[in-house]
């Protein structure tokens, strides 16, 4: 009997990952970075290969009873898991190649290099898990390893981000634990296969409660508003290759969990579940991109863009649920396929963007867009590749994000066939959210590219930037190739997507017929043709101008209004670029500005100094989280009166407790 | 008729449309300036003046303002290329265009957005306050105008079940009753407002101003000169023509050739030219009686039209 290729690939991924982690601990500094990065890249490639095999139709299932106490480990790989395995593995491999250059230069931190392959392995383990306990083990492993990486940077900001992340990820875990254990108890089994078989007999009320808990748990991992507060804090603090893995791969697993439990285990359920998911997805998309539009920290901007994109994916999943509930399985499958395609495209361009931002941070030591600028002359390759990623994030034709958002709109166009007033009101709102986030994404990424990379340097650090090293550029290059492939020939992914949607348990019809439908709809968009024609026309016009020109191009001074010289202080910064947008969305983001005027000692009419500061805090965080934090803190302070450290008092408490217990027991008899 | 023949016909239609838009769009701008001048009591330049300007600019030296890079040099060319692709894909004179099933509405809108994003990047690339100011304002307006266009086209596509432009226009041409539906009317108003914003016309932007407090598009392209400026102007004129043509094809699709006969195609061409000229004159006449909105009142106008777009989508779900 020959071994299952998926199992072999997974074993290779695990082996190389452990080698990378051990190597980081024991190898001497000279070869550590190269050896660790190399084996991490091999591990990621093997993981991606396992995903690709699963997407081509192979499956794998195993039960390892002795690996963990209480039931052992159940593993199962199908095409749905394959999507997430392939994406995670590919992002891991690219980030590992990039990491060889990134970790070599500065902060060759042994602990970070030892932990991050383990983090990536835990990401590969989540979609493979096939029982409640296995999934929760993998989930917690992922949370702990990523928490270590977020805190690794040190400093006040990283500490605060780590605290937020630790609390929120564990609240999410509690919600998941409660939901999944409840589900397992109701189904009398903890394997996914068993729950899926038994879920027909579970009462709808229990299923609804389980769904709400699971939506909160998985949604918080996917950055769903209002549970997103940790994401723009934690993602930027980790080292850049880890940020890329977190933002392009880890958040996806929230979507995976929701699809697996919602469609695979609970078989769709009621309409209000998916209406909730759709609305929260739409809210996340719009809120995320508005915050990104006014953000000036490059990595935080990218993190908010992750909130937006995951919101769009959640919206697609919600739409799939509603359409499935309305008896439109083909349309539902189309919406889910759009969501899964967006998982892949978002991973491609977000990896590229985060790694590009990492190169900028590496070269200049700052992520503040207001201080950057002018990187195009010093870092031409990074600028070009970042531009490609920005094109994808702005969802313009030629960019990676365009085909998936287009496919999502295609599935919603047919949504008028569904019944029910609530859904018919919600769907235009969803379409509006997609449109609004697409429009704002263009402005956001014009800002990121235009003020960060073009124009003139606005600080000495930006002026002395240097191009990234070979391995870093190689990592960026691979991500860019993936972006181009997804942008230009998205149709090739149709059979794989069809298998994944089928494995999600949403569509129970003939596979070939459905794959044909997806290919047919996909073929009405030909991005390759459109992009090719535009590129050809651009080249033709340029050539024509060159031929007809009388003289070569000549440099000329800029218009300085007759008052030279023009300095970098006169440039538009990221803050000033976003100012009109900030005014437009004043009511949503509620920016805080502070004007401090100091008068002269002699006269109050003479101004000595004017200090102006402006901050755009996350409003949901301010209004929703801080009151809770303050209440908890106040409760804690009040509790110090009760527990003031006096041993006599504690003995008194113990005595009282025993008395009360005895009374209760006596009364209960 | 065999397949090769149809391909040849649609190819011809697209090439003719591109040529007509390329050659005719400066004439449209000239016509609008002429009408406006006459109504304001001025003599005004002739209709051919934009072409004379273009030829003059094309003969000049090509200048690179100090410190600008590839983004600055590519944006004008991209604007013209995108205008040409849009002119080739949108059914302006006949429903069959060369891109066939690839003539997707969302893709065309995305391409137009790509061109304005490229020009905004070029404005930022100059590193002057003017360029940055224009880019910032232009992107703010585009960020709100884009969604409205998407909503308007979505309302029309929901009825047809496809975002394919020829299919939508053919469906509109087949039944006049569809055009009078609430969804269609709401979408028409929403799209009309956005076309004004996208083309930088009053009341959103004044194409004739060079006052730094008010200018949007002109500030962004302040550093362009010579042939580059000619391309910027040509791209803007093509964008105006294409968007007016799109509006008329969607909401007044009468006279668009659905067949492939030579006579029908010629008629379609004439009707397209006449419709666009009439729309241009109406626009110019309207501008005479209108003042420019304050910049920070523009978002309110656009938010209103976005709301109309949402209502149009809702109506297309409920009422058709």
Interface residues (C-beta under 8 A of the other chain):
Chain A: X293 X373 X374 X376 X377 X391 X394 X395 X396 X397 X398 X402 X406 X409 X410 X412 X413 X414 X415 X416 X424 X425 X427 X428 X429 X431 X432 X434 X435 X436 X438 X439 X440 X442 X443 X446 X447 X449 X450 X451 X454 X455 X456 X523 X524 X525 X526 X527 X529 X530 X533 X534 X537 X538 X541 X542 X545 X548 X549 X550 X551 X552 X553 X554 X555 X556 X557 X558 X559 X560 X566 X568 X570 X571 X572 X576 X577 X578 X579 X580 X581 X583 X584
Chain B: X58 X59 X61 X62 X63 X64 X65 X66 X67 X69 X71 X74 X77 X78 X80 X81 X82 X84 X85 X88 X99 X101 X102 X104 X106 X107 X110 X111 X113 X114 X117 X120 X121 X123 X124 X125 X126 X127 X128 X129 X130 X131 X132 X133 X135 X136 X137 X139 X140 X142 X143 X144 X145 X146 X147 X148 X150 X151 X154 X157 X158 X161 X162 X163 X164 X222 X223 X225 X227 X231 X295 X296 X299 X306 X309 X310 X313 X314 X316 X317 X318 X320
